[in-house]
């Protein structure tokens, strides 16, 4: 019988092993036996903590989403302005942890298999809703709800597109590069919004 408090440690060990197995063998071939071997445990240990392979792989994807959420929350707490909070979301999305080769493989597996798995689709929806909500909350204070909706969608698409490019071709030499590209887009849209607002004010004044 496992020691009290051992379950979280063992579950993390198995999730880390699952990420490594997905990277080495691919999502479909990351079998319970291979995951157990990566963790240095028996397959019985895997089945003790997870109902089956799918249960473990879903837990793995949730763990990756939680890592992303924690970094976003930490950066958002430190931000003092609405603009800084948007920058915090961008930085978290392109955090150093998101550019690991094994993380690339795991997230690509999530995207590639979500069409045939209701559980993985749900995880992907949670990610998209959370990113959109975080962006729109502070963009609304900067440009209003209507403009914030399209800006949030475009920033999210830029984040996903740049990340996918790196996932397929290799991590950026400097993680600051994709962050700066996303911020440049934000700067341009905010400047355009300010110019349109000033022009409208001048006409109506």
N, C-alpha and C positions, 0 to 999 in steps of 0.2 A: 504494500500500500504506500503510495507516495507521501512524502513528508508534507506537513501543513505548510502552505505557501509555495509548494513546488510547482503547482499547476501553471501559474503565469510564466515561470521561468522555462518550463518544458515546452509550453505552447510557443513561446518566442523562439526557442531553439528550433522547433519543427518548422515554424514559418520561415525563419532564416534559411533553413535547409531547402524548403520548397522554392524559395526565390533562387537559390543557387542551382537547383535541379532544373527549373524552368529555363534558366540561362544556358545551362549545359546541354539539355536534351530537347528543349521545346515544351510547350504547354501539354500537348497530347502525350508525350513520352515521359513526362515527369511522374513516374509511377510511385506508388507508396513504397515499394522496395528501394527505389533510387533515392527517394527523399529520406527514408530511414537510414540508408547508407551514408548520405551526406551528414546526417545528424549524429551518426555513430550509435544508433539505437536499433532495436528490433522493430519489425513491422507491427508487432503487438503493442508496443509503446505508442506508435502513431494511432492505432485504432482505439487505444484507451482514451486519447484526448480528442479525437475527431472521428465522426461517424464513418466517413469514407474519404477517398481522395478528393472528391468534389468539395466536401465540407472544409477540408484543409486548404484547398486552393482558393475558395471564396474567402476564408479567414485571412489568407495571405494578401488578397487584394484589399480587404478592409484595413489591414494593418498598414499597407502602403498609403491608403487614403488618409489614415489617421496621422501618419508622419507628416503628410502635406498639411493637414488641418492644424496640427500643433505649431508648425513653423509659421503659418499664416496668423494664428492667434497671437503668438509671441510678438511678431512684428507689428501687428495691429495695435496691441497694447502699448507699444513704445511710440507709436505715431501720434502726433499732437494736432495735425490739421487734416482736413478732408483730402487734400492732395497727397499728403504724406501717407495716408491710409491706402490710397489707390496704389502708390508706389510700393507699399508694403505687400500688397497682394501680388503685384508683378514680381517682386523680389522672391517671395515665397514660392511662386510657381516656377521660377528659375533658380531655386535654391541649389546649393552644391550637391545635396543629397539626391536631387532629381536627375543628376547627370551621371550616376554610376552605371556601369555596363549591365550589371545584374538588374538594376531598377529599370533600365531601358527595356530589357527583355520581358520583365514581369508586366509592365504597363502595356507594351505592345501585345502581349498575350491577352490582356484584358480587353483591349480594343478588338483584337482579331476574333475573340470567342464570344463577345457580348451578344452578337446577333442570334446565337443559338442557346444562350443561357439566360433565363429570366433573372437569376440571382446576380449575374455579372452585369446585366442591363441595369438593374437597380443601383448597383454600385456606381456605374457610369453616370446615371441620372443624378445621383447624390452629388457627385463631383461637379457636374455641369451646373446644377442648381446652386450649389454653394459658391462656386466661382462667380456666377452671374449675380447672386445676391450681394456678395461682398463688394463687387465692383459698383453695382447700381446704387447701393446705399449711399456711398460717398460722392459718386458722380452726380447724383440727383441734387445734392447740396451745392454742387459747382455749376451745373448747367441746366438743372430742372429735370423732371421725370422723363419727358418725351425724348430729349436729346440723350439722356443717360442710358436709355434703353438700347439705342443703336450703338452708342459708344462702347457700352459694356459688351455687347455682342461682338463688335469688331476687335476689341482688346482680347477677349477670350479666344477668338479665332486666330489672332496673331500669336498668342501664347501657345495654343495647341499646335499650330502650324510650324512654328519655329522649333518647338520641342520635338515634334515628329521628325523634322529634317535631321536634327542632331541624333535622334534615336536610330535613324537609318544610316547615317553617314559617320557618326562618331561625335563624341562630346566636344563642345567648343573649347578652343585654346584658352579663352577667358570667359567664364560664366557671366561676366558683366556685359558682354556684347549683346546677347538677346535681351537682357534687362534694359539696356540703353535704347535698343531699337523700339521696344514697347513704350518706353518713356517718351521717345521722340514723337511717336504717333500721338500720344496723349498731349504733349506740348502743342503740337500742330492743331489738334482739334480744339483745345482750350483757347488758343490764340484766335482761331477762326470764329469760335463762339463769341469771344469778347469783342472782336471787330464787328460782327453782325449786330450785337447788342448795342454797341456804341453808335453804329450807323442808324439804327432804329431810333435810339434816344435823340440823336441829332435832328432827324426828320420830324419827330413828333414834338420836339421842344419848341 
